[in-house]
């Protein structure tokens, strides 16, 4: 019931910045978490950053201090500001949404992904 559309991916030089955005449409749950995962070639998908509707955040250790997640609950959007980008940040970035209304279990949704390439 939730569709996610990402934007903002592309090419950037090492040390540069990029901003990703994701818009969710459809059902909005009373309690939810939105954020980003990424997957590089030959690697497992990993968490990048998430933010709950209550404002709590979770960041991967590798991006702390460089990436900042934000969201607009009214518009049901989430953004990821990526600074000081490194070649190892190169991956497909996927928008993520998880929500529920008690007493239901969590429901998870994924965007189609947007490519981020960091290279000189």
Rosetta blueprint (number, residue, H / E / L):
1 X L
2 X E
3 X E
4 X E
5 X E
6 X E
7 X E
8 X L
9 X L
10 X E
11 X E
12 X E
13 X L
14 X L
15 X L
16 X L
17 X L
18 X E
19 X E
20 X E
21 X E
22 X E
23 X E
24 X E
25 X E
26 X E
27 X L
28 X L
29 X L
30 X L
31 X E
32 X E
33 X E
34 X E
35 X E
36 X E
37 X E
38 X E
39 X E
40 X L
41 X L
42 X L
43 X L
44 X L
45 X L
46 X E
47 X E
48 X E
49 X E
50 X E
51 X E
52 X E
53 X L
54 X L
55 X L
56 X L
57 X E
58 X E
59 X E
60 X L
61 X L
62 X L
63 X L
64 X L
65 X L
66 X L
67 X E
68 X E
69 X E
70 X E
71 X E
72 X E
73 X L
74 X L
75 X L
76 X L
77 X E
78 X E
79 X E
80 X E
81 X E
82 X E
83 X L
84 X L
85 X L
86 X L
87 X H
88 X H
89 X H
90 X L
91 X E
92 X E
93 X E
94 X E
95 X E
96 X E
97 X E
98 X E
99 X E
100 X E
101 X L
102 X L
103 X L
104 X L
105 X L
106 X L
107 X E
108 X E
109 X E
110 X E
111 X L
112 X L
113 X L
114 X E
115 X E
116 X E
117 X E
118 X E
119 X L
120 X L
